[in-house]
Amino acid sequence: MFFRTQSRVNPTTGKLSIYYRLVENNRNALGGISQRNIMTVGFMDEVNTEDLHRIADCLNDRIAGQGTLFTENPVVCQYTDNLYTRLVTEKRIDRVLDARKRMSECDWQHIDINSINNRDVRELGAEWMCLQTLRRLKIDNYLDSRGWSANDRNLALAHIVCRAVYPASELKTVRYIQENSAICELLGLDAAKVTKDNLYSISHRLYREHEGLEEHLSRKTNELFELQDKIIIFDLTNTYFEGDMRNSELARHGRSKEKRSDCPLIVLALVVNAEGFIKYSAIYQGNMADCKTLGAMIDKLAASTTTKPIINKEDDTPIKRIIVIDAGIATEDNLKMITDKGYDYVCVSRSSLKNYSVVDGASAVTVLDNKKRPIELIQVQTEESTDREYYLKVTSPTKSLKEASMNKRFVTGYEDGLASILKGINTKGGIKKYDKVNQRIGRLSQKYPSVHRHYEIQLEKDTKNVCKSMMWEKKAQAMVDKENTFGVYFLKTAIKEANEKLVWTVYNCIREIENSIRTLKTDLDLRPIFHKTDDASKAHLHLGLLAYWAVNTTRYQLKGKGITSDWRELVRIMNTQKCVTTGMVNDKGQFICVRRCSKPETKAAMLYDALKMQHAPFIQKKSVLPEIKQDIKQKSDMLKDTS
């Protein structure tokens, strides 16, 4: 920075004087030197040439953050202070320094635009989000503590991440890793060396660590989010095999919750807290009844959850944990076992109460469901009720309308079926044999089990065992009694001194395990199972559970920020961020390759910020290949060929 002078008449004195401007030299993109006016100073008649140079030097030193070694005279000091203040207030320094900084940080090259080529584009966003979540859960640290090598640990993390963002078979996962995903780049793995056999092996090895991993993850999420596991939810689900599984000890035929009872099944038992985190899991044979597994699951629960007691802040008394189960597990023996082990419970009554009365002093309480629809709650009791438990009658008008509509459809279908059987009896060539007619009635009753018991059917046959007529009559009172139960069910609980709203809130936590199972089966592709051995099937299910930890940990943090999108939608948003290599040729004939992460789109950046995560694993990687004596166009064509 220096002063530029110009002769001009000073209007104050009327004499010819020197007019000053502050000027800066800079170098443009082409390497040429140009000058730019920074600020107009005006007339400085009292300043001599030597002082003028000292003022310029002092300004340059002060802008550069350096002090002067010599004491300047008052004129130099005064002008330096005044001019520096003007440079700051008029924001002249920032522009100058920013320009210098940009010029010094820029990497200027003369590039052949026609040679620019993008290649090696990989999915990055979803993988990077999941990997950061797994590192927060310290899965890598746990595997290190178990003596895993760095390569095996990273391969395990890559397999879990891929199961979360692209659930598929090991063969398809290898293709995804090698052709689509940047996960190997994030973990320092050689994608070309990843095979389906490697993935099979690592998933089996992960399953051998399932007990320790489960306990580690359970405690880690409690520490991260300060959870106390006040409410514990039990449930079982099953999934089916594609194949006969003849030599399997686990695959058994049973009642499929997916209407695939024709296939062998395997049962997955889950213990989940109110926040959706898995506390314990177990794998059973496919014909295992729901009510037979609770004892073993409760025995494992204490080791899988925090042992620190929950204390009531008001009176410093310990609070019992609450176990929520559905009607399939809520046998009397199981409920007694729960209370004997020191837990409270909430469940749906296995049978509809008939002879009950409202508890003295109880009044109906109205709550709203998640769709703002009214539900009425009131405490009731039966002759068999004990002091340690009570019932809560739940009346839902919306559920009543739904059940009435379904019942009407079933009644219509049943009566149409009876009419079809009667038509066969009265039509020439129709089914008239008494045994065959009874068989048709039995199949119809099996199809409509909820309504057939409300009908009386009479058949008349002749001596040749041929039906002559068929009549039926609806039991009116039985149908009325059934209609009175529409929209009504009963909750059973052992929580003492609890109000209706608390019991209702606790029971609704069972939706968390329903969401968990839905995520596992649909989003993480746990159904069906194509593996042919029990060990491979267990490893497959366990890998899905590990991926679920990443999914639920991510979604739990986002729910706290008001973001409730499902997992598939989150993956879609994050997949907008890519990693790409851009190749080009400069005027020196050098190949320049730049590897960059794309800037996350608005929604992806919002998710990163909500999760408090880094937006990208790296900003840029650059490599320059040495000069080759070839024509630039040939080099450009070579770049295109390599892509």
Secondary structure in CASP SS format (residue, H / E / C, confidence):
PFRMAT SS
TARGET T0000
AUTHOR 0000-0000-0000
METHOD secondary structure of the structure
MODEL  1
M C 1.00
F E 1.00
F E 1.00
R E 1.00
T E 1.00
Q E 1.00
S E 1.00
R E 1.00
V E 1.00
N C 1.00
P C 1.00
T C 1.00
T C 1.00
G C 1.00
K C 1.00
L E 1.00
S E 1.00
I E 1.00
Y E 1.00
Y E 1.00
R E 1.00
L E 1.00
V E 1.00
E E 1.00
N E 1.00
N E 1.00
R E 1.00
N C 1.00
A C 1.00
L C 1.00
G C 1.00
G C 1.00
I E 1.00
S E 1.00
Q E 1.00
R E 1.00
N E 1.00
I E 1.00
M E 1.00
T E 1.00
V E 1.00
G E 1.00
F E 1.00
M C 1.00
D C 1.00
E C 1.00
V C 1.00
N C 1.00
T H 1.00
E H 1.00
D H 1.00
L H 1.00
H H 1.00
R H 1.00
I H 1.00
A H 1.00
D H 1.00
C H 1.00
L H 1.00
N H 1.00
D H 1.00
R H 1.00
I H 1.00
A C 1.00
G C 1.00
Q C 1.00
G C 1.00
T C 1.00
L C 1.00
F C 1.00
T C 1.00
E C 1.00
N C 1.00
P H 1.00
V H 1.00
V H 1.00
C H 1.00
Q H 1.00
Y H 1.00
T H 1.00
D H 1.00
N H 1.00
L H 1.00
Y H 1.00
T H 1.00
R H 1.00
L H 1.00
V H 1.00
T H 1.00
E C 1.00
K C 1.00
R H 1.00
I H 1.00
D H 1.00
R H 1.00
V H 1.00
L H 1.00
D H 1.00
A H 1.00
R H 1.00
K H 1.00
R H 1.00
M H 1.00
S H 1.00
E H 1.00
C C 1.00
D C 1.00
W C 1.00
Q C 1.00
H C 1.00
I E 1.00
D C 1.00
I H 1.00
N H 1.00
S H 1.00
I C 1.00
N E 1.00
N E 1.00
R E 1.00
D E 1.00
V E 1.00
R E 1.00
E E 1.00
L C 1.00
G H 1.00
A H 1.00
E H 1.00
W H 1.00
M H 1.00
C H 1.00
L H 1.00
Q H 1.00
T H 1.00
L H 1.00
R H 1.00
R H 1.00
L C 1.00
K C 1.00
I H 1.00
D H 1.00
N H 1.00
Y H 1.00
L H 1.00
D H 1.00
S H 1.00
R C 1.00
G C 1.00
W C 1.00
S C 1.00
A H 1.00
N H 1.00
D H 1.00
R H 1.00
N H 1.00
L H 1.00
A H 1.00
L H 1.00
A H 1.00
H H 1.00
I H 1.00
V H 1.00
C H 1.00
R H 1.00
A H 1.00
V H 1.00
Y C 1.00
P C 1.00
A C 1.00
S C 1.00
E H 1.00
L H 1.00
K H 1.00
T H 1.00
V H 1.00
R H 1.00
Y H 1.00
I H 1.00
Q H 1.00
E H 1.00
N C 1.00
S E 1.00
A C 1.00
I H 1.00
C H 1.00
E H 1.00
L H 1.00
L H 1.00
G C 1.00
L C 1.00
D C 1.00
A H 1.00
A H 1.00
K H 1.00
V C 1.00
T C 1.00
K H 1.00
D H 1.00
N H 1.00
L H 1.00
Y H 1.00
S H 1.00
I H 1.00
S H 1.00
H H 1.00
R H 1.00
L H 1.00
Y H 1.00
R H 1.00
E C 1.00
H H 1.00
E H 1.00
G H 1.00
L H 1.00
E H 1.00
E H 1.00
H H 1.00
L H 1.00
S H 1.00
R H 1.00
K H 1.00
T H 1.00
N H 1.00
E H 1.00
L H 1.00
F H 1.00
E C 1.00
L C 1.00
Q C 1.00
D C 1.00
K C 1.00
I E 1.00
I E 1.00
I E 1.00
F E 1.00
D E 1.00
L E 1.00
T E 1.00
N E 1.00
T E 1.00
Y E 1.00
F E 1.00
E C 1.00
G C 1.00
D C 1.00
M C 1.00
R C 1.00
N C 1.00
S C 1.00
E C 1.00
L C 1.00
A C 1.00
R E 1.00
H C 1.00
G C 1.00
R C 1.00
S C 1.00
K C 1.00
E C 1.00
K C 1.00
R C 1.00
S C 1.00
D C 1.00
C C 1.00
P C 1.00
L E 1.00
I E 1.00
V E 1.00
L E 1.00
A E 1.00
L E 1.00
V E 1.00
V E 1.00
N E 1.00
A C 1.00
E C 1.00
G C 1.00
F C 1.00
I E 1.00
K E 1.00
Y E 1.00
S E 1.00
A E 1.00
I E 1.00
Y E 1.00
Q E 1.00
G C 1.00
N C 1.00
M C 1.00
A C 1.00
D H 1.00
C H 1.00
K H 1.00
T C 1.00
L H 1.00
G H 1.00
A H 1.00
M H 1.00
I H 1.00
D H 1.00
K H 1.00
L H 1.00
A H 1.00
A H 1.00
S H 1.00
T C 1.00
T C 1.00
T C 1.00
K C 1.00
P C 1.00
I E 1.00
I E 1.00
N C 1.00
K C 1.00
E C 1.00
D C 1.00
D C 1.00
T C 1.00
P E 1.00
I E 1.00
K C 1.00
R C 1.00
I E 1.00
I E 1.00
V E 1.00
I E 1.00
D C 1.00
A C 1.00
G C 1.00
I C 1.00
A C 1.00
T C 1.00
E H 1.00
D H 1.00
N H 1.00
L H 1.00
K H 1.00
M H 1.00
I H 1.00
T H 1.00
D H 1.00
K C 1.00
G C 1.00
Y C 1.00
D E 1.00
Y E 1.00
V E 1.00
C E 1.00
V E 1.00
S C 1.00
R C 1.00
S C 1.00
S C 1.00
L C 1.00
K C 1.00
N C 1.00
Y C 1.00
S E 1.00
V E 1.00
V C 1.00
D C 1.00
G C 1.00
A C 1.00
S C 1.00
A C 1.00
V E 1.00
T E 1.00
V E 1.00
L E 1.00
D C 1.00
N C 1.00
K C 1.00
K C 1.00
R C 1.00
P E 1.00
I E 1.00
E E 1.00
L E 1.00
I E 1.00
Q E 1.00
V E 1.00
Q E 1.00
T C 1.00
E C 1.00
E C 1.00
S C 1.00
T C 1.00
D C 1.00
R C 1.00
E C 1.00
Y E 1.00
Y E 1.00
L E 1.00
K E 1.00
V E 1.00
T E 1.00
S C 1.00
P H 1.00
T H 1.00
K H 1.00
S H 1.00
L H 1.00
K H 1.00
E H 1.00
A H 1.00
S H 1.00
M H 1.00
N H 1.00
K H 1.00
R H 1.00
F H 1.00
V H 1.00
T H 1.00
G H 1.00
Y H 1.00
E H 1.00
D H 1.00
G H 1.00
L H 1.00
A H 1.00
S H 1.00
I H 1.00
L H 1.00
K H 1.00
G H 1.00
I H 1.00
N H 1.00
T C 1.00
K C 1.00
G C 1.00
G C 1.00
I C 1.00
K C 1.00
K E 1.00
Y H 1.00
D H 1.00
K H 1.00
V H 1.00
N H 1.00
Q H 1.00
R H 1.00
I H 1.00
G H 1.00
R H 1.00
L H 1.00
S H 1.00
Q H 1.00
K H 1.00
Y C 1.00
P C 1.00
S C 1.00
V C 1.00
H H 1.00
R H 1.00
H H 1.00
Y E 1.00
E E 1.00
I E 1.00
Q E 1.00
L E 1.00
E E 1.00
K E 1.00
D C 1.00
T C 1.00
K C 1.00
N C 1.00
V E 1.00
C E 1.00
K E 1.00
S E 1.00
M E 1.00
M E 1.00
W E 1.00
E E 1.00
K E 1.00
K C 1.00
A H 1.00
Q H 1.00
A H 1.00
M H 1.00
V H 1.00
D H 1.00
K H 1.00
E H 1.00
N C 1.00
T C 1.00
F C 1.00
G C 1.00
V E 1.00
Y E 1.00
F E 1.00
L E 1.00
K E 1.00
T E 1.00
A C 1.00
I C 1.00
K C 1.00
E C 1.00
A C 1.00
N C 1.00
E H 1.00
K H 1.00
L H 1.00
V H 1.00
W H 1.00
T H 1.00
V H 1.00
Y H 1.00
N C 1.00
C C 1.00
I H 1.00
R H 1.00
E H 1.00
I H 1.00
E H 1.00
N H 1.00
S H 1.00
I H 1.00
R H 1.00
T H 1.00
L H 1.00
K H 1.00
T H 1.00
D H 1.00
L C 1.00
D C 1.00
L C 1.00
R C 1.00
P C 1.00
I E 1.00
F C 1.00
H C 1.00
K C 1.00
T C 1.00
D H 1.00
D H 1.00
A H 1.00
S H 1.00
K H 1.00
A H 1.00
H H 1.00
L H 1.00
H H 1.00
L H 1.00
G H 1.00
L H 1.00
L H 1.00
A H 1.00
Y H 1.00
W H 1.00
A H 1.00
V H 1.00
N H 1.00
T H 1.00
T H 1.00
R H 1.00
Y H 1.00
Q H 1.00
L H 1.00
K H 1.00
G C 1.00
K C 1.00
G C 1.00
I C 1.00
T C 1.00
S C 1.00
D C 1.00
W H 1.00
R H 1.00
E H 1.00
L H 1.00
V H 1.00
R H 1.00
I H 1.00
M H 1.00
N C 1.00
T C 1.00
Q C 1.00
K E 1.00
C E 1.00
V E 1.00
T E 1.00
T E 1.00
G E 1.00
M E 1.00
V E 1.00
N E 1.00
D C 1.00
K C 1.00
G C 1.00
Q C 1.00
F E 1.00
I E 1.00
C E 1.00
V E 1.00
R E 1.00
R E 1.00
C E 1.00
S C 1.00
K C 1.00
P C 1.00
E C 1.00
T H 1.00
K H 1.00
A H 1.00
A H 1.00
M H 1.00
L H 1.00
Y H 1.00
D H 1.00
A H 1.00
L H 1.00
K C 1.00
M C 1.00
Q C 1.00
H C 1.00
A C 1.00
P C 1.00
F C 1.00
I C 1.00
Q E 1.00
K E 1.00
K E 1.00
S E 1.00
V E 1.00
L E 1.00
P C 1.00
E C 1.00
I C 1.00
K C 1.00
Q C 1.00
D C 1.00
I H 1.00
K H 1.00
Q H 1.00
K H 1.00
S H 1.00
D H 1.00
M H 1.00
L H 1.00
K H 1.00
D H 1.00
T H 1.00
S C 1.00
END
